[in-house]
Amino acid sequence: MSRRIEPVPAYHQSVAALPQTPEVWAALGTLVRHLRGRPGEAEILRGTTARVVYTWNLATHHGLRLFYSIDGPTIYLLHVEEWDELLGDD
């Protein structure tokens, strides 16, 4: 099934708040490609319809976590933020 990626307005705001570096853009691109290829792989977060995928911390920047939801053939990008896997999930 071909999936369409649809960012919501809050997603654009969260992207704007990230460090604007090539490394962050590359990590974000990797996350989007991953969830496009295997959108149902991430577990649904308890009490929501959202799922989350992660990157790890690198020397150049914190890891990222990208929240999204699936509705039929559409993947909605909800929010992205920096996170530190050593601190765990909030």
C-alpha angles and dihedrals in degrees: 000000000000112000126210118214114220119181115206119222093257089056091059089052092050091049090052089055093057122094105273098230132131090243093056092046090050092050091049091049090051091053093050092048090049096052092043089057097042109014096159094051096087116076120247111256111247114266094011142071090235128110129195137212125191145205122204129245114275130193090256100047147355119273120268132228121200122200118205143157134212125225112174109299093349127091111200115208104215109173142340128200143164115261139172115230090204089065093048128215121328 
